[in-house]
């Protein structure tokens, strides 16, 4: 559905909407039992909720396409992820909750090792310790270049974020990482004329970083890739006419929510902290994006039992969410992370929508298999937001 | 599906198709029983028919979008309602079964009350009595303007339709209704250069109407909005190569059928009259659009029991429709009107398609919940017409 049309139809109301994203929610049956994580877990609260909800499966990008966290969440937020790609440099910045400003060009940086002739011998500098990465980033902050301010933030091990801040910069800059060993880093090139200042700034930065790193035997050079600007995306609160808040402990999801213009609330590291934050700000917003990370972590680790336990921990907290009395509650996820894959998967993700007007279906268990027969059908993730708006009586009729 | 492609594939046959639209068909469970109107009603004939039909749910505009009657029926007729918007003035004209001609510009008019300084004090003139509206419209018919013939038709209470008829008129004219009190009506402006003649005609009309209404204390001025022309829409009979007739007692649906070029048959006010009309013209057409209004009226009134009764009355007449032996029979609606909403809803609408070739599914009851699991899936309303054509063996193979 066109975001402009949704904006035209959006109307104020006092209803409250919670969108609960269980990261990596969907799973696959474990060989042996033939049951998925959702089918194995004891989830009394989710199943009772599913019984009075409309259920279905969300597909975030397209059939067979495995979404990253960026596209997965943009879909949940109502955007077509194929129309709003988020570059790698920007995602890296969002992943450390870095506050990108409009016009910033972000890149993913690696410390690497080069030999006496400047040829790369290790693209990740032996995955150097994070505290060393922090110290080297501190050094790089002294570099100045023409045309742009340089901002450097460490991420983890050999990874850091480079941000170019200034007027008239473009992200259309080629990578300096040749993605192979035995050759020197590449010069950055402008991929179109608008990027010449940015490319010059990148090359100056690399040349001025080199002498500063000379003594850091293991990490004596940098590689840069994934130059990009923030996507020019219609903001969520304006589009849907919602005061929207994100409750997310993990930086990546805070960053994605900030990208679309949500207020990102301060919260502690646990899901209990997140729920306390939700309760504290209940009066202040119309829409809450509530993120639960544990399901994805367990799935990525390939730990079926841990994912079952993470689902059960969520289920135990669900009554606290329901106690707030949201007019509309959706439970779904940004992608599946089947434990037997130990990675994100392309499988569509169970979803439920609960409200006084959600309608009924025959689904009484919140599982992949059951939700496939629900009233929502199998729908693109970006269709969820219009449904939540409608269930909150926040969309006017189309046409007389 | 592209209408041009459907036209290319359409081929003649002697099969007969009935599309039966139960206005506002879909509903929601009543709190207390947990059963929707369709689940509460005794519908022996519909359920038996559903058992030998392919069932599904129709979505008319998009997930979460509540369709008006115009978009709802255009979807049933095979058009994408987002690509063929129908303006408010045109719908108002269709709603009184006014025969718009190509090039006509229609607007919705309100009689309003203005004070001695010309400032609006009541935008609806106290919802004046319809017979007074008729008399005032009679007065306004004496107004003449440059560039256009003026046609005035009363609607109901304070509402009337203004039609500008003439060469080279455009509907891109701004509204004279300021939508607020304490200010005078606005001048009409051309929203693009092509609309200058129409805007001038509108302003002349308003200036010449003013003295005629001076003595009508309650309704001494007019407000005009929703200027629009008929959409330039490919006509239904040509597109599908069908002799198509509409059997509809209510003016709005007669108007919508005429908009797409169907023959609109004279019929009496009851559904029994409509069925008699259908029987009388059975030999003359290939396709019949049969409209049943009572379901929507009861739903709009928020009268659950009345909607149940309306469904049961339809069910009792269904054998008369089946007795005609249509090769293809579809039963669905233009939108849902859940009694608990007392308004149109966004919920997808049950649909069944019955023919010798419709295929089977597990659905044996014609309800929202059951149809969600049917062989048609949840499909855009405009996909119904190609299915009906195919079931009538009226579409050639695509590609060799």
Interface residues (C-beta under 8 A of the other chain):
Chain A: X1 X2 X5 X9 X356 X357 X359 X360 X361 X362 X373 X374 X375 X376 X377 X379 X383 X384 X385 X386 X387 X388 X389 X390 X391 X395 X396 X397 X398 X399 X400
Chain B: X28 X29 X31 X34 X36 X57 X61 X62 X63 X64 X65 X66 X67 X68 X69 X70 X71 X72 X81 X82 X85 X86 X88 X91 X92 X338 X340 X341 X343 X344 X345 X346 X347 X348 X368 X369 X370 X372 X373 X377 X378
